[in-house]
């Protein structure tokens, strides 16, 4: 009997200690929107022109694109639902118009411990295709949420379209003094984008194997959450904004390479001279489950249909015009039915070091680009 009483006392002690541990466990201090609610996505997938995204370059700004012809009334009735970090709560704080093509809903999330909050904007927008005859002039930009670097966007009927991304979001992790992708006041026509290959810090070079960062800008998304672990996968190229069959890519650029070319091991390669990259890729996608190309396969993936690439760009010191044709790849042909069904994505890419994705190039290489434009076959 004494043994049973002793065992019971020990058991109660263990249970009490276990319960105390649970009660004393710190409440979650995170308050993030992790993803769109899967049930909500499934319920409304027939209305979407592309998979809703949470871009890491703008982690508090979410985008839901609706098919052309969707009424504003319908959009307003499709208020999204979300998956949050454990214990967090969310409340709607307002709705504003975003031009004639959509609305912006503001939300505030609060952490489980009630001590932290985060403000989000969710853009519900009718998907706008790339405008024919309108070049990308890089005149519209704004600082990201912490004011560290700029983000470029396009405008359609007063609606901001955050189509452009850069590696700045990844570079921000190492707190640089300057960023590789910046605004340049003296473009070919107005302002332009300056892309410069920069040296990173000791941590990125030694432990991350990333001694340099090439300036880049592209149509797509940069996933900063994966930048240190898998930098190539962080560049998510392409958007489902294709209005027709592309004929050629044209624009203006000038380029000065840096003096010393180095490889990923920071070894000088005396026989190599840096060069820039300007290209565009059209590729196939699942219209309702968008999977982008990334830095591993943007020029090699079997889904690629057409590529326009500037070969031998040289080192023009003055603004120089180019026009390069799209050529087919992988034995594929452009399919009008796939276009109609939203089964194509396209990207335009510019980089100050052609092999910058592999951390090879020359510090100080500078590429300026302006007035980039896709010419469509029926223009």
C-alpha positions as CSV (number, residue, x, y, z in Angstrom):
1,X,0.0,0.0,0.0
2,X,2.8,2.4,0.9
3,X,4.4,1.6,-2.5
4,X,1.2,2.4,-4.3
5,X,0.9,5.7,-2.4
6,X,4.5,6.6,-3.2
7,X,4.0,5.8,-6.9
8,X,0.8,7.9,-7.0
9,X,2.6,10.8,-5.4
10,X,5.4,10.6,-7.9
11,X,3.0,10.4,-10.8
12,X,1.1,13.4,-9.6
13,X,4.4,15.3,-9.3
14,X,5.4,14.4,-12.8
15,X,2.0,15.4,-14.2
16,X,2.1,18.7,-12.2
17,X,5.6,19.5,-13.5
18,X,4.5,18.7,-17.1
19,X,1.4,20.9,-16.8
20,X,3.5,23.7,-15.3
21,X,5.9,23.4,-18.3
22,X,3.0,23.8,-20.7
23,X,1.6,26.8,-18.8
24,X,5.0,28.5,-18.5
25,X,5.8,28.0,-22.2
26,X,6.2,31.4,-23.8
27,X,3.4,32.5,-26.0
28,X,4.2,32.9,-29.7
29,X,5.5,36.4,-30.5
30,X,5.2,36.0,-34.3
31,X,2.3,37.4,-36.3
32,X,2.8,36.5,-39.9
33,X,0.5,35.7,-42.8
34,X,2.1,32.4,-43.9
35,X,-0.1,31.6,-46.9
36,X,-3.6,32.0,-48.4
37,X,-6.1,29.6,-47.0
38,X,-6.2,26.5,-49.3
39,X,-10.0,26.2,-49.1
40,X,-10.5,29.8,-50.2
41,X,-8.1,29.3,-53.1
42,X,-10.0,26.2,-54.2
43,X,-13.3,28.0,-53.9
44,X,-12.2,30.8,-56.2
45,X,-9.6,29.3,-58.5
46,X,-11.9,29.7,-61.5
47,X,-11.6,33.5,-61.1
48,X,-7.9,33.7,-60.8
49,X,-5.7,34.5,-63.8
50,X,-2.6,33.4,-61.9
51,X,-1.7,31.8,-58.6
52,X,-2.0,34.3,-55.7
53,X,1.5,35.1,-54.4
54,X,3.2,36.5,-51.3
55,X,6.4,38.0,-52.7
56,X,9.3,38.1,-50.3
57,X,10.5,41.3,-51.7
58,X,7.3,42.8,-50.3
59,X,6.5,40.4,-47.5
60,X,3.6,42.6,-46.2
61,X,2.0,43.1,-49.6
62,X,0.1,40.2,-51.1
63,X,-1.3,39.9,-54.6
64,X,-4.4,38.2,-56.0
65,X,-4.9,38.6,-59.7
66,X,-8.4,38.0,-61.3
67,X,-9.2,37.2,-64.8
68,X,-9.9,40.0,-67.3
69,X,-13.6,40.9,-67.3
70,X,-14.1,40.2,-63.6
71,X,-16.3,43.0,-62.1
72,X,-15.1,45.1,-59.2
73,X,-18.2,44.0,-57.3
74,X,-17.1,40.4,-57.6
75,X,-13.6,41.2,-56.5
76,X,-14.9,43.0,-53.4
77,X,-17.0,40.0,-52.5
78,X,-14.0,37.7,-52.5
79,X,-12.3,38.8,-49.4
80,X,-9.4,36.4,-48.8
81,X,-8.7,34.1,-45.9
82,X,-5.3,33.3,-44.6
83,X,-3.1,30.8,-42.7
84,X,-1.3,32.6,-39.8
85,X,1.5,31.7,-37.5
86,X,0.4,29.8,-34.4
87,X,-1.8,31.8,-32.1
88,X,-1.9,35.0,-34.2
89,X,-5.1,36.8,-35.0
90,X,-6.1,39.1,-37.9
91,X,-8.5,42.0,-38.4
92,X,-9.5,44.0,-41.4
93,X,-8.6,47.7,-41.0
94,X,-9.8,49.2,-44.2
95,X,-10.4,49.0,-48.0
96,X,-9.3,51.5,-50.6
97,X,-9.5,51.7,-54.4
98,X,-6.4,50.9,-56.4
99,X,-7.2,52.6,-59.7
100,X,-9.9,51.2,-61.9
101,X,-8.7,47.6,-61.9
102,X,-8.9,46.6,-58.2
103,X,-8.9,47.3,-54.5
104,X,-6.5,47.2,-51.6
105,X,-7.6,45.6,-48.3
106,X,-5.6,46.5,-45.2
107,X,-5.2,44.0,-42.4
108,X,-3.4,44.0,-39.0
109,X,-2.1,40.8,-37.5
110,X,-1.4,40.4,-33.7
111,X,0.8,37.9,-32.1
112,X,-0.4,35.4,-29.6
113,X,1.2,37.2,-26.7
114,X,-0.5,40.5,-27.8
115,X,2.8,42.4,-27.8
116,X,3.5,42.5,-31.6
117,X,1.6,43.4,-34.7
118,X,2.1,43.7,-38.4
119,X,0.2,45.6,-41.1
120,X,-0.5,44.0,-44.4
121,X,-1.9,45.2,-47.7
122,X,-3.6,42.7,-50.0
123,X,-4.0,43.8,-53.6
124,X,-7.0,42.3,-55.4
125,X,-6.5,43.3,-59.0
126,X,-7.8,42.4,-62.5
127,X,-4.8,40.8,-64.2
128,X,-3.4,43.3,-66.8
129,X,-1.3,42.0,-69.6
130,X,1.9,43.7,-70.8
131,X,0.8,46.7,-72.8
132,X,1.6,46.6,-76.4
133,X,3.6,49.6,-77.6
134,X,4.5,50.7,-74.1
135,X,8.1,50.2,-73.1
136,X,9.3,49.6,-69.5
137,X,10.7,53.0,-68.7
138,X,11.6,52.4,-65.0
139,X,10.2,55.8,-64.0
140,X,7.8,54.4,-61.3
141,X,9.4,53.1,-58.1
142,X,9.0,53.4,-54.3
143,X,11.0,52.4,-51.2
144,X,10.4,49.0,-49.7
145,X,8.7,48.9,-46.3
146,X,11.9,49.7,-44.4
147,X,13.2,52.2,-46.8
148,X,16.4,50.4,-47.6
149,X,16.1,50.1,-51.4
150,X,13.7,50.8,-54.2
151,X,11.1,48.6,-55.8
152,X,9.9,49.3,-59.4
153,X,6.4,48.9,-60.6
154,X,4.3,49.4,-63.7
155,X,1.0,51.3,-63.7
156,X,-2.2,50.5,-65.5
157,X,-5.2,52.9,-65.3
158,X,-4.0,54.1,-61.9
159,X,-3.3,50.6,-60.6
160,X,0.2,49.7,-59.4
161,X,1.5,46.4,-60.7
162,X,4.6,45.1,-58.9
163,X,6.0,43.1,-61.7
164,X,9.7,43.8,-61.2
165,X,12.0,42.2,-58.7
166,X,15.7,42.4,-57.9
167,X,18.3,40.7,-55.7
168,X,18.2,43.7,-53.4
169,X,15.9,41.9,-51.1
170,X,18.5,39.2,-50.5
171,X,21.4,41.7,-50.2
172,X,19.4,43.5,-47.4
173,X,20.0,40.5,-45.2
174,X,23.7,41.4,-44.9
175,X,23.0,45.1,-44.2
176,X,25.0,46.6,-47.1
177,X,26.0,50.3,-47.4
178,X,24.9,50.3,-51.1
179,X,22.6,48.1,-53.2
180,X,23.5,46.5,-56.5
181,X,20.2,47.7,-58.2
182,X,19.5,51.4,-58.0
183,X,17.8,54.3,-59.6
184,X,19.9,56.3,-62.1
185,X,18.7,59.9,-62.8
186,X,20.4,60.2,-66.2
187,X,18.8,57.5,-68.3
188,X,18.4,57.3,-72.0
189,X,14.9,58.9,-71.6
190,X,14.3,60.2,-68.1
191,X,15.5,57.8,-65.3
192,X,16.8,54.3,-65.7
193,X,18.1,51.4,-63.7
194,X,21.7,51.1,-62.7
195,X,23.0,47.5,-62.1
196,X,26.4,47.2,-60.4
197,X,28.3,44.1,-59.3
198,X,29.2,44.7,-55.6
199,X,31.4,43.0,-53.0
200,X,29.4,41.4,-50.2
201,X,30.5,41.1,-46.6
202,X,32.8,38.5,-45.0
203,X,29.9,36.3,-43.7
204,X,28.3,36.0,-47.1
205,X,31.6,35.4,-48.8
206,X,33.0,32.9,-46.3
207,X,30.0,31.0,-45.1
208,X,27.5,31.5,-47.8
209,X,29.9,31.2,-50.7
210,X,28.6,34.5,-52.1
211,X,31.6,36.9,-52.4
212,X,29.9,39.2,-55.0
213,X,26.4,40.3,-55.8
214,X,25.5,41.2,-59.4
215,X,23.0,44.0,-59.9
216,X,19.9,42.5,-61.6
217,X,16.3,43.3,-62.4
218,X,13.7,40.9,-63.8
219,X,10.0,40.3,-64.2
220,X,9.2,37.9,-61.4
221,X,9.8,37.5,-57.7
222,X,12.9,37.3,-55.4
223,X,12.4,34.9,-52.5
224,X,14.6,36.4,-49.8
225,X,13.7,33.7,-47.3
226,X,15.9,31.3,-49.2
227,X,18.6,33.7,-50.3
228,X,21.4,32.4,-48.1
229,X,20.5,28.7,-48.3
230,X,19.8,28.4,-52.1
231,X,20.5,31.7,-53.9
232,X,19.8,30.3,-57.4
233,X,16.3,29.1,-56.4
234,X,15.5,32.5,-54.8
235,X,15.3,34.2,-58.2
236,X,11.8,33.2,-59.5
237,X,11.6,34.4,-63.1
238,X,8.4,35.1,-65.0
239,X,4.8,36.2,-64.7
240,X,1.6,35.1,-66.5
241,X,1.2,38.5,-68.3
242,X,1.6,37.4,-71.9
243,X,-0.7,39.2,-74.4
244,X,0.5,37.5,-77.6
245,X,3.5,35.9,-79.4
246,X,6.7,37.8,-78.8
247,X,8.7,38.9,-81.9
248,X,11.7,40.7,-80.4
249,X,13.1,42.5,-77.4
250,X,14.5,45.9,-77.8
251,X,15.9,48.7,-75.6
252,X,18.8,50.8,-74.7
253,X,21.9,50.0,-72.6
254,X,25.5,51.0,-71.8
255,X,28.1,48.9,-70.0
256,X,31.5,49.1,-68.3
257,X,33.0,45.9,-66.9
258,X,35.0,45.9,-63.6
259,X,38.7,45.5,-63.7
260,X,39.3,42.1,-62.1
261,X,37.2,39.0,-62.8
262,X,37.0,36.5,-59.9
263,X,35.3,33.1,-59.4
264,X,33.2,31.9,-56.4
265,X,36.4,31.0,-54.5
266,X,37.5,34.7,-54.9
267,X,40.3,33.6,-57.2
268,X,41.4,36.0,-59.9
269,X,40.8,34.6,-63.4
270,X,43.1,36.8,-65.5
271,X,42.0,35.5,-68.9
272,X,38.3,36.4,-68.3
273,X,36.6,39.7,-68.7
274,X,33.2,40.4,-67.3
275,X,30.2,40.9,-69.5
276,X,26.5,41.7,-68.9
277,X,23.4,39.8,-69.7
278,X,20.1,41.0,-71.2
279,X,17.5,38.4,-72.2
280,X,13.9,37.4,-72.2
281,X,12.3,33.9,-71.8
282,X,8.8,32.7,-72.7
283,X,7.9,29.3,-71.1
284,X,4.9,27.0,-70.5
285,X,3.1,26.9,-67.2
286,X,0.1,25.2,-65.5
287,X,-2.4,28.1,-65.6
288,X,-3.7,27.3,-62.1
289,X,-0.5,26.1,-60.5
290,X,2.2,28.5,-61.5
291,X,5.7,27.1,-61.0
292,X,8.3,29.7,-62.1
293,X,11.8,29.0,-63.6
294,X,14.6,30.0,-61.3
295,X,18.3,30.7,-61.4
296,X,19.1,27.0,-61.9
297,X,17.2,26.6,-65.2
298,X,16.0,29.9,-66.5
299,X,17.8,29.3,-69.8
300,X,17.8,25.5,-69.9
301,X,14.4,24.3,-68.6
302,X,12.5,22.0,-71.0
303,X,9.4,24.2,-70.6
304,X,11.1,27.0,-72.5
305,X,9.4,27.9,-75.8
306,X,11.2,31.0,-76.9
307,X,14.3,33.0,-75.9
308,X,15.6,36.5,-77.0
309,X,19.2,37.0,-75.8
310,X,21.7,39.7,-76.4
311,X,24.9,38.0,-77.7
312,X,28.2,39.7,-77.5
313,X,27.0,42.9,-75.8
314,X,30.4,44.5,-75.8
315,X,31.3,47.5,-73.7
316,X,29.4,50.5,-75.1
317,X,30.1,53.6,-73.1
318,X,27.3,55.6,-74.6
319,X,23.6,54.7,-74.8
320,X,23.3,52.0,-77.5
321,X,20.1,50.6,-78.9
322,X,19.5,46.9,-79.5
323,X,16.8,44.7,-80.9
324,X,17.0,40.9,-80.6
325,X,14.6,38.3,-82.0
326,X,12.9,35.6,-80.1
327,X,13.9,32.1,-81.3
328,X,12.3,28.8,-80.5
329,X,13.8,26.3,-78.1
330,X,13.3,22.6,-77.3
331,X,11.5,22.0,-80.6
332,X,8.4,23.8,-79.4
333,X,6.2,26.2,-81.3
334,X,4.0,29.0,-79.9
335,X,0.4,27.8,-79.3
336,X,-2.5,30.3,-79.6
337,X,-4.7,27.9,-77.5
338,X,-2.2,27.9,-74.7
339,X,-2.0,31.6,-74.8
340,X,-5.8,31.8,-74.5
341,X,-5.8,29.5,-71.5
342,X,-3.1,31.5,-69.7
343,X,-0.5,28.7,-70.1
344,X,2.5,31.0,-70.8
345,X,4.7,33.1,-68.6
346,X,7.4,35.5,-69.6
347,X,10.4,37.2,-68.0
348,X,12.8,39.9,-69.0
349,X,16.2,39.9,-67.2
350,X,19.2,42.2,-67.0
351,X,22.3,41.7,-65.0
352,X,25.6,43.5,-64.6
353,X,27.6,40.2,-64.6
354,X,26.4,37.4,-66.9
355,X,27.6,34.7,-64.5
356,X,26.7,36.6,-61.4
357,X,24.1,34.0,-60.4
358,X,27.1,31.7,-59.8
359,X,29.0,34.5,-58.0
360,X,31.5,35.0,-60.8
361,X,32.2,38.4,-62.2
362,X,34.1,41.7,-61.6
363,X,33.4,44.1,-58.8
364,X,32.5,47.4,-60.3
365,X,30.8,46.2,-63.5
366,X,28.0,48.6,-64.3
367,X,25.1,48.0,-66.7
368,X,22.5,50.7,-67.3
369,X,19.2,49.7,-69.0
370,X,16.3,51.8,-70.1
371,X,13.2,51.7,-72.4
372,X,13.0,47.9,-72.5
373,X,10.2,46.7,-74.7
374,X,8.8,43.5,-76.0
375,X,7.6,43.7,-79.6
376,X,4.7,41.4,-80.3
377,X,4.3,39.6,-83.6
378,X,1.1,41.3,-84.7
379,X,2.4,44.8,-84.1
